[in-house]
Amino acid sequence: MLKRSDIKQEDIIQSAIEVFSQKGLEQASMEGISKHAGVSKRTLYKYYPNKDALFEVIVDKLICRFDDRCELKYEPSVSVFEQLKALTLKQMCYINTEDFQVTARLVMAECIRCPETSKLLMSKFEAIGDSYGLHEWIKQAVAAEAIEVDNIPLAVEQYIGSIKAIVFWPQLLAHQPPATQDQLIVAVDTAAQMFVSTYQTKS
């Protein structure tokens, strides 16, 4: 059960996202955020010393979506295609929410506007390490001689990038509604087929 303080902080964070989205980080104020959240400035400052600290929490929430994954393990008894498709759908489902895209749009806009914000975001992304958990799975598949991949980071970036080109970037930049589950399935299916045709070993 969530504590009252946790609920209040979540309200503050959601209000901050909305205020930052409307005004930008530079023009937003702690007073405006407190009014939008329906809390006193004293309560707001109790949790967050300034708006920069609030923005960093928002960035952390976005990063946690990327990093919220279980350990992926290659299964020799299941086809590379079926495994990759299932694992990717599980890992990518978070992008199908309006909440995530609003937050991502806000963070990206501030990164373009402010070099310091961009440095903060990139340092946090670099700290994640194993993007989407696929690096380790690919290493295991290579060790099992199911696939041949010389440059794993590049292979992952190309694979994930081909999916996000359909179900992430158009929604983020053109303010399209989040992709449907069917659209995500088609995008992952197509990308997984291309990955397999490129990297699967010939039996």
Order of alpha helices (4+ residues) and beta strands (2+ residues): alpha-alpha-alpha-alpha-alpha-alpha-alpha-alpha-alpha-alpha-alpha
